[in-house]
Amino acid sequence: MNALILLSILAILVLYLGLYKAKNALLPVSLLGLGAGLILALLEWNSGAAPIYDGMMHFDNFAVAFTSIGIISTMLILLISKDYFEHISDNVAEYYAILLFALVGILVMVSFNNLSMLFIGIEIMSVSLYILAGIRKNDYKSNEAALKYFLTGAFSTGFLLMGITFIYGSTGSFDLGLIKNYVISNPAEISPLLYTGLILMIIGLSFKVGAAPFHFWTPDVYEGSPTIITAFMSTAVKTAGFAAFLRLFMICFAPLHDFWMPVLLVISVLTLFIGNVTALYQHSFKRMLAFSSISHAGYLMFAIIALGPDSVNSVVLYAAAYSIASIIAFAVLILVKRQTGSDNFESFNGLARQNPFIAFTLTIAMLSLAGIPLTAGFIGKFMMFSTVLSEYHVWLVVMAVINAVIGIYYYLKVVVAMYFKSAERSEIQSSPYFNFVIGFSAMLTLIFGVYPSFISNLF
Amino acid sequence: MENLTQAIQGVPLNHYILLSIIVFAIGVVGVLIRRNAIVIFMSVELMLNAVNLLLIAFSVHHNDPSGQVFVFFIMALAAAEVAIGLAIIVMIYRNINSTDVNILNKLKW
């Protein structure tokens, strides 16, 4: 809770720093504030917090875990954004402030205890992201990404709200606890309005997390947005979307498992196949990462399908592994694009000879995303698959394994380009910030991969 | 105020649900078939207004004010979305002199 207040104040403070032209202070102040927010969030671990503000929010261990993932991802992304925003405009303070406001929305999303807070959290985050997607005002692609994101985002908000309204109509409350009581107390005579509302909410949330068949905006928006913003969208935002999804279904609708499970099953399998098969045909590394993020949404959905005591843990681990690996991939992409001006696979040719360190970290990231043992991604996939297996969805695991194999092919394409294809290129000049971020993330990936007990026994 | 509540309660709840679903469906169809960004945007607002109407009806029928408070949240956030959305549309209009979403097709695989 304190973290939420601190970050809101921090965002306003950053705006004031911009007003007084203190450009050099922006990054250090943001990072210090985020660090303090992280510590405040972690202090509430296991404090047995009760719902606050008349049951509006509940800062439990679930919220602390996802808040930490969000804050750490944002810190890493801010570190690589050094000198990035300055290329776009003279008024950089706003970008930091909007990014922080989006993070505030994420914090609300992962700690809601009332459907109105879910809505407000999603909107705070989305409205900030609409602006961020279009910060390159004169770039055609950025414009298009902003408009597509805005129109699909507003459209999906409509579905989400209609779902919330139907649930309110049948239960008479927005409070998660009261809705749960309604669902448990008279299972035989649940109003059909509730089921309609549930389906509409699944549609709205699937839009937000980019799950098929509501994924069509994801590749365009991810490709068109500035790379830093894409990194933020595919790490912190995606994690928050799944946290909200899981929290809602875990607290409220677990007793109706038999009703919504088949729906999510179909969505998950479709997402896996569409994401992975389309990623095979991509020539652009950035667009490939967009499709890979769709396919990871499919894997993350497994935890909700096999809702149980292990679900939270597997989502935390998977989301953390996926986020840090994606940050490495996007950081390297920024460096490569700065040098060659293109984000195609060919622009990675021969990178290993000139920049062995960068090529090595990107290899670790790709192995982690593909789920090769000794990386965090493997542990994440392993936990997801074992959660699903414990619910006896054997054929779902078979589908997932087929998809994991397809995934290895396109993830290794960039590794092959870096190590086995030669090209005339000069060494990339990387700044210490970049080296720290990619080195630190690669180290985390390996540590979680070798000693998963750090975060696999949290819950 | 009492009269208003009674007037709303005088109409059966099913009528409100049907009306809202029809308005909502008009909004959804509008988003899917219209090609002008501003008209799409208006259709989205129509969807939100259907939600507002239904929330008020449920709120009166449950005799519970929280539904009406939620409507204020929706109105405030819809206003924020309008501000951002129109800014994005103006930005695009300056670059391509059109608000037709079919022209925006640079990003494709």
Contacts between the chains, C-beta under 8 A, distances in Angstrom:
chain1	res1	chain2	res2	distance
A	116	B	66	7.9
A	116	B	69	7.8
A	116	B	70	5.5
A	116	B	73	5.9
A	119	B	70	7.9
A	119	B	73	6.8
A	119	B	74	7.7
A	119	B	77	7.6
A	120	B	73	6.3
A	120	B	77	7.1
A	123	B	77	4.6
A	123	B	80	7.4
A	123	B	81	7.6
A	127	B	77	7.6
A	127	B	80	5.5
A	127	B	81	6.2
A	127	B	84	5.6
A	130	B	84	5.1
A	130	B	85	7.5
A	130	B	88	6.6
A	131	B	84	6.1
A	134	B	88	5.7
A	134	B	91	6.5
A	137	B	91	5.8
A	138	B	95	6.9
A	140	B	95	6.5
A	140	B	96	7.6
A	140	B	106	5.7
A	141	B	106	5.7
A	141	B	107	6.1
A	143	B	88	7.7
A	143	B	91	6.1
A	143	B	92	4.9
A	143	B	95	5.8
A	143	B	96	7.9
A	143	B	104	7.6
A	144	B	92	7.8
A	144	B	104	4.4
A	144	B	106	5.8
A	144	B	107	5.8
A	145	B	107	7.0
A	146	B	88	5.0
A	146	B	91	7.6
A	147	B	37	6.3
A	147	B	88	5.6
A	147	B	89	7.1
A	147	B	92	5.8
A	147	B	101	7.2
A	147	B	104	6.4
A	148	B	104	7.3
A	148	B	107	7.9
A	150	B	81	8.0
A	150	B	84	6.9
A	150	B	85	5.5
A	150	B	88	5.5
A	151	B	31	7.4
A	151	B	37	7.1
A	151	B	40	5.7
A	151	B	41	7.2
A	151	B	44	7.5
A	151	B	101	7.5
A	154	B	41	7.3
A	154	B	44	4.5
A	154	B	81	5.8
A	154	B	85	6.9
A	155	B	28	8.0
A	155	B	31	5.4
A	155	B	44	5.9
A	155	B	47	7.6
A	157	B	48	7.7
A	157	B	81	7.9
A	158	B	24	7.4
A	158	B	27	6.7
A	158	B	28	7.6
A	158	B	44	6.1
A	158	B	47	3.6
A	158	B	48	6.0
A	158	B	51	7.0
A	161	B	47	7.9
A	161	B	48	6.7
A	161	B	51	4.4
A	161	B	74	6.5
A	162	B	24	6.0
A	162	B	47	7.4
A	162	B	50	7.4
A	162	B	51	5.5
A	162	B	54	7.7
A	164	B	70	7.9
A	165	B	51	5.3
A	165	B	54	5.0
A	165	B	55	5.3
A	165	B	58	6.8
A	168	B	55	6.9
A	168	B	58	5.7
A	168	B	67	5.9
A	168	B	70	7.5
A	169	B	17	7.6
A	169	B	54	7.1
A	169	B	58	4.2
A	172	B	58	8.0
A	172	B	62	4.4
A	172	B	64	6.0
A	173	B	64	7.4
A	173	B	66	7.3
A	174	B	66	6.0
A	174	B	70	6.8
A	193	B	17	7.8
A	219	B	107	7.6
A	219	B	109	6.9
A	220	B	107	4.2
A	220	B	108	7.9
A	223	B	107	5.4
A	224	B	106	7.9
A	224	B	107	5.3
A	278	B	109	7.3
A	281	B	109	6.8
A	282	B	109	6.6
A	287	B	109	6.5
